[in-house]
């Protein structure tokens, strides 16, 4: 049996309301701004919208603050499949559904987003840094940790800006390097070390990491545009990979 939820008709689903996280708010914000550009309209023309987050399996609904809209706000639900006829919604009246976070984004402010580990920090900062003030995880909120996190982010950012690291050999190289860099960073911080020690360890890790497949991929592609786009690079790992490939040409 179909049921109506925030102006949308749904079947075969159950919805359990949860707190809307900054990531959900930015998701609905981007959906709304996409529609504004596509339809060449204004925010006032959009009455409702929804955003599905693949990362955590939630769906977020937006209803505008308009006289003809009965309940304006933002709601987020965990989404579950169910047999037809067993659809249901489990609301939580204690959850804040205010539009204020969305209005903050529209005003150009960023929303604070906590992270549980450095991997999540790097991912959120790269994907959502335009809209979120991504907070470092517990244990990383000190001067040296921030320096090291910026060095890690530099590597992560460059890796994710080129399609060459989406190729099988490129992806394996990226994953191996980032894993070892993060392990080294964590160990150094736990021992009370600093960013200079981490930079030294980066060079040591690159000397030991398997590089043959990555270097061969660069040579096989034989595309000067890739070299132009990535070099010179702020990433030690990218510089090392291309310098290794270059040495094999000579």
Backbone torsions as a table, in degrees:
resi	resn	phi	psi	omega
1	UNK	NA	126.3	179.7
2	UNK	-70.3	142.4	174.8
3	UNK	-127.5	158.1	-178.8
4	UNK	-105.7	130.3	-179.4
5	UNK	-135.6	114.5	179.1
6	UNK	50.9	48.5	176.1
7	UNK	76.6	1.1	178.8
8	UNK	-110.2	138.9	178.4
9	UNK	-93.6	128.6	-175.3
10	UNK	-129.5	151.1	175.4
11	UNK	-138.4	150.9	175.4
12	UNK	65.0	27.9	-177.3
13	UNK	-139.1	150.3	169.4
14	UNK	-122.0	142.5	-175.1
15	UNK	-124.4	126.3	176.3
16	UNK	-116.3	117.5	-174.3
17	UNK	-69.8	137.3	177.1
18	UNK	-133.7	169.5	177.7
19	UNK	-64.2	138.5	174.1
20	UNK	-77.8	118.3	178.8
21	UNK	-87.7	160.4	178.7
22	UNK	-52.0	-35.9	179.5
23	UNK	-63.3	-34.4	177.4
24	UNK	-70.8	-40.5	-179.2
25	UNK	-64.6	-43.1	178.7
26	UNK	-66.4	-33.1	177.8
27	UNK	-62.8	-46.0	179.8
28	UNK	-71.1	-33.2	176.9
29	UNK	-61.5	-46.6	-179.7
30	UNK	-66.4	-36.0	176.9
31	UNK	-62.8	-43.3	-179.8
32	UNK	-65.8	-45.1	-179.1
33	UNK	-66.5	-32.3	175.7
34	UNK	-63.6	-43.3	179.9
35	UNK	-65.7	-38.5	179.1
36	UNK	-60.3	-43.7	179.3
37	UNK	-68.7	-42.7	-177.2
38	UNK	-66.3	-43.5	-176.9
39	UNK	-90.7	-5.4	-177.5
40	UNK	52.6	51.9	-178.6
41	UNK	-127.2	-168.8	178.4
42	UNK	-117.8	171.9	178.8
43	UNK	-58.4	-35.0	-179.1
44	UNK	-62.3	-19.2	-178.5
45	UNK	-86.6	-9.9	-176.9
46	UNK	-102.6	116.0	-177.3
47	UNK	-88.6	-36.6	-178.0
48	UNK	-153.7	161.0	179.6
49	UNK	-162.4	164.1	173.8
50	UNK	-143.4	157.4	-178.6
51	UNK	-138.4	126.2	176.4
52	UNK	-99.1	126.1	-180.0
53	UNK	-101.3	109.0	-179.1
54	UNK	-65.9	-30.3	-175.3
55	UNK	-59.9	-43.3	-177.3
56	UNK	-121.5	6.3	175.7
57	UNK	70.4	29.9	179.1
58	UNK	-107.1	161.0	172.4
59	UNK	-127.9	135.6	-177.7
60	UNK	-116.4	130.7	-179.3
61	UNK	-110.1	145.6	176.7
62	UNK	-124.8	133.3	171.5
63	UNK	-129.1	127.9	-172.5
64	UNK	-68.9	157.2	176.7
65	UNK	-86.4	82.2	-179.1
66	UNK	-129.0	156.0	-177.9
67	UNK	-61.4	-33.7	-177.7
68	UNK	-84.4	-4.4	178.6
69	UNK	-98.3	122.7	-172.9
70	UNK	-68.9	-43.7	-176.4
71	UNK	-131.5	89.6	176.4
72	UNK	-71.0	150.6	177.2
73	UNK	152.5	-172.0	177.1
74	UNK	-129.9	129.1	-178.1
75	UNK	-128.4	139.8	176.7
76	UNK	-123.6	138.5	-177.5
77	UNK	-133.4	143.8	163.7
78	UNK	-74.4	139.5	-172.0
79	UNK	-114.3	129.1	179.9
80	UNK	-131.2	141.4	174.4
81	UNK	-74.0	149.3	176.2
82	UNK	-153.9	159.9	177.6
83	UNK	-63.3	148.2	176.9
84	UNK	-60.1	137.8	-176.5
85	UNK	98.1	-12.5	179.6
86	UNK	-113.4	18.4	178.6
87	UNK	-62.4	144.7	179.0
88	UNK	-161.8	160.3	176.4
89	UNK	-126.6	131.9	-179.9
90	UNK	-115.9	90.9	-177.7
91	UNK	-79.0	164.3	176.5
92	UNK	-133.1	106.2	-174.9
93	UNK	-68.2	-13.1	-179.3
94	UNK	-84.9	-4.9	-177.3
95	UNK	-88.2	135.7	179.0
96	UNK	-73.5	122.7	179.3
97	UNK	-114.7	21.6	-176.8
98	UNK	-61.8	151.4	176.1
99	UNK	-85.6	-1.2	-175.0
100	UNK	-56.5	-43.4	179.1
101	UNK	-61.1	-36.9	177.8
102	UNK	-65.9	-41.6	178.8
103	UNK	-64.3	-33.1	176.7
104	UNK	-63.7	-43.2	177.5
105	UNK	-63.4	-42.0	179.5
106	UNK	-63.8	-27.7	178.9
107	UNK	-84.2	-3.1	178.2
108	UNK	96.0	4.4	177.6
109	UNK	-81.2	163.1	174.3
110	UNK	-106.8	150.4	176.2
111	UNK	-98.6	140.5	179.0
112	UNK	-74.6	131.2	179.5
113	UNK	-126.3	116.5	176.8
114	UNK	-78.4	155.7	177.2
115	UNK	-131.2	154.7	-175.7
116	UNK	-98.2	-17.8	177.7
117	UNK	-156.7	171.7	-174.9
118	UNK	-69.6	-30.5	177.1
119	UNK	-61.5	-45.4	179.6
120	UNK	-66.4	-37.7	177.4
121	UNK	-58.9	-47.7	-179.3
122	UNK	-62.9	-43.2	-179.6
123	UNK	-63.6	-49.4	-178.2
124	UNK	-66.1	-40.8	-179.2
125	UNK	-63.8	-39.9	-179.1
126	UNK	-71.3	-44.6	-174.0
127	UNK	-83.1	-34.7	-171.6
128	UNK	-124.8	13.0	-175.7
129	UNK	-61.1	-21.1	179.0
130	UNK	-68.5	-29.0	-174.9
131	UNK	-117.0	-17.6	-176.2
132	UNK	-116.5	139.9	169.8
133	UNK	-90.6	88.8	-171.6
134	UNK	-75.5	123.8	-176.5
135	UNK	-89.5	140.2	175.5
136	UNK	-67.2	149.7	-179.3
137	UNK	-71.0	170.2	179.3
138	UNK	-55.6	133.3	179.3
139	UNK	93.4	-6.8	-178.5
140	UNK	-112.0	5.3	-175.0
141	UNK	-94.2	64.0	173.3
142	UNK	-147.6	170.6	-171.5
143	UNK	-58.2	-50.7	-177.5
144	UNK	-68.0	-37.6	178.9
145	UNK	-64.3	-38.8	178.1
146	UNK	-65.5	-38.8	177.1
147	UNK	-62.2	-43.8	-179.2
148	UNK	-68.2	-38.9	178.9
149	UNK	-63.1	-35.3	177.8
150	UNK	-68.8	-36.0	175.8
151	UNK	-66.1	-41.1	177.1
152	UNK	-64.9	-41.8	-179.6
153	UNK	-64.7	-36.5	178.1
154	UNK	-59.0	-43.8	178.1
155	UNK	-65.3	-47.3	-177.8
156	UNK	-60.7	-43.1	-177.0
157	UNK	-64.0	-47.3	-178.7
158	UNK	-67.0	-41.2	177.6
159	UNK	-55.5	-38.2	-173.5
160	UNK	-89.6	3.4	-179.6
161	UNK	-99.1	-4.2	-178.3
162	UNK	-126.2	136.8	-179.7
163	UNK	-66.7	-18.0	-179.1
164	UNK	-62.7	-27.3	-179.9
165	UNK	-89.6	6.5	169.8
166	UNK	-97.4	-14.0	173.3
167	UNK	-67.4	157.1	-175.2
168	UNK	-54.2	-51.9	-178.8
169	UNK	-66.3	-38.8	179.1
170	UNK	-65.4	-42.4	-179.7
171	UNK	-65.7	-41.1	179.2
172	UNK	-63.9	-41.0	178.4
173	UNK	-63.5	-47.6	179.6
174	UNK	-58.5	-47.6	-177.7
175	UNK	-64.7	-41.7	-179.6
176	UNK	-65.2	-44.3	-179.0
177	UNK	-65.9	-48.6	-178.1
178	UNK	-63.0	-38.6	178.5
179	UNK	-60.7	-46.9	-178.5
180	UNK	-70.1	-37.3	177.0
181	UNK	-62.0	-44.8	-178.3
182	UNK	-67.3	-40.0	176.9
183	UNK	-61.4	-44.3	179.3
184	UNK	-64.3	-44.2	179.8
185	UNK	-59.9	-44.9	-179.7
186	UNK	-62.4	-45.0	-179.8
187	UNK	-63.3	-42.1	-179.3
188	UNK	-64.4	-43.4	179.8
189	UNK	-67.3	-38.8	179.2
190	UNK	-64.5	-29.1	-180.0
191	UNK	-90.2	2.6	179.3
192	UNK	79.5	22.9	-178.7
193	UNK	-80.3	-170.9	-175.3
194	UNK	-133.3	-179.8	-175.0
195	UNK	-68.3	-29.6	178.3
196	UNK	-65.5	-39.6	176.0
197	UNK	-63.2	-38.1	179.9
198	UNK	-66.7	-42.4	179.6
199	UNK	-63.2	-36.5	175.8
200	UNK	-63.8	-43.6	-179.9
201	UNK	-65.5	-32.3	176.4
202	UNK	-58.5	-46.4	179.7
203	UNK	-63.7	-40.2	179.2
204	UNK	-65.1	-41.6	179.5
205	UNK	-63.4	-43.1	-178.6
206	UNK	-65.7	-31.3	177.5
207	UNK	-67.8	-25.0	-175.5
208	UNK	-101.9	-18.3	-174.9
209	UNK	-70.8	149.4	177.4
210	UNK	-70.0	122.1	-171.5
211	UNK	-119.6	-12.8	-172.4
212	UNK	-56.9	-50.3	-177.2
213	UNK	-63.9	-37.8	179.9
214	UNK	-67.2	-45.4	179.9
215	UNK	-64.0	-41.6	178.8
216	UNK	-64.8	-36.5	177.6
217	UNK	-62.0	-44.7	179.2
218	UNK	-59.8	-43.5	-178.9
219	UNK	-70.6	-38.3	-178.8
220	UNK	-66.5	-38.3	179.5
221	UNK	-67.5	-36.5	173.8
222	UNK	48.1	49.9	-175.9
223	UNK	-120.2	108.8	-177.1
224	UNK	-62.1	-24.0	-179.4
225	UNK	-65.7	-33.0	177.0
226	UNK	-65.4	-43.0	178.7
227	UNK	-62.7	-43.8	-179.3
228	UNK	-63.4	-38.2	-176.0
229	UNK	-72.9	-32.0	-171.7
230	UNK	-104.1	-17.3	-176.5
231	UNK	-117.4	145.2	-9.7
232	UNK	-66.1	154.3	-173.7
233	UNK	-120.9	147.4	173.7
234	UNK	-81.0	-7.8	179.8
235	UNK	-92.0	123.0	177.0
236	UNK	-64.1	-37.6	-177.3
237	UNK	-68.8	-39.0	178.8
238	UNK	-69.6	-44.4	176.9
239	UNK	-57.7	-43.8	-178.1
240	UNK	-63.3	-43.4	-179.1
241	UNK	-62.3	-45.7	-178.1
242	UNK	-73.1	-34.2	176.5
243	UNK	-66.7	-36.8	176.9
244	UNK	-65.1	-43.7	177.3
245	UNK	-61.2	-43.4	-179.5
246	UNK	-61.6	-39.7	-178.9
247	UNK	-64.6	-25.3	-179.3
248	UNK	-83.3	-18.4	173.3
249	UNK	-72.7	-42.8	179.6
250	UNK	-68.7	NA	NA
